[in-house]
Amino acid sequence: MKMDSRDIEKVYQLLESGQKVIAIKEIREMTGLGLVEAKRIADNYQIFIRNRRN
């Protein structure tokens, strides 16, 4: 299953508020991915968020 723009926004907001574990759980539920893959997505989103602020 793919994430649509609403899903991405939800994960983005969770990461912005420091709720990485919940974001990973949401990614797993939305996509059916495993823990390692979902964590990689969350990590990449966090890098994107950090770079966007600078």
Secondary structure per residue as TSV (DSSP state, phi and psi in degrees):
chain	resnum	aa	ss	phi	psi
A	1	M	-	360.0	139.5
A	2	K	-	-98.5	156.5
A	3	M	-	-91.5	132.1
A	4	D	-	-93.0	-177.9
A	5	S	H	-63.2	-32.7
A	6	R	H	-67.2	-40.2
A	7	D	H	-63.5	-44.3
A	8	I	H	-62.5	-42.3
A	9	E	H	-63.5	-39.6
A	10	K	H	-62.8	-46.4
A	11	V	H	-63.6	-42.9
A	12	Y	H	-57.5	-46.7
A	13	Q	H	-64.6	-39.9
A	14	L	H	-62.0	-43.9
A	15	L	H	-67.6	-39.0
A	16	E	H	-60.5	-33.0
A	17	S	T	-92.5	7.9
A	18	G	T	81.4	19.6
A	19	Q	-	-104.5	61.6
A	20	K	H	-63.6	-41.2
A	21	V	H	-62.6	-43.2
A	22	I	H	-66.4	-37.9
A	23	A	H	-61.2	-42.8
A	24	I	H	-63.4	-42.7
A	25	K	H	-60.6	-43.0
A	26	E	H	-62.9	-43.8
A	27	I	H	-59.8	-43.7
A	28	R	H	-62.2	-43.2
A	29	E	H	-66.4	-40.3
A	30	M	H	-70.8	-33.6
A	31	T	H	-111.2	-21.9
A	32	G	-	80.0	10.2
A	33	L	-	-75.0	164.2
A	34	G	-	-80.4	175.0
A	35	L	H	-60.4	-46.9
A	36	V	H	-62.2	-45.2
A	37	E	H	-66.2	-42.0
A	38	A	H	-64.9	-38.1
A	39	K	H	-65.4	-38.5
A	40	R	H	-62.0	-41.7
A	41	I	H	-62.5	-46.5
A	42	A	H	-61.1	-42.6
A	43	D	H	-61.4	-42.9
A	44	N	H	-66.4	-38.4
A	45	Y	H	-61.2	-42.2
A	46	Q	H	-62.7	-39.4
A	47	I	H	-62.2	-44.2
A	48	F	H	-60.3	-44.7
A	49	I	H	-61.7	-46.0
A	50	R	H	-60.8	-45.5
A	51	N	H	-67.2	-32.5
A	52	R	H	-68.5	-31.8
A	53	R	H	-70.8	-29.5
A	54	N	-	-84.3	360.0
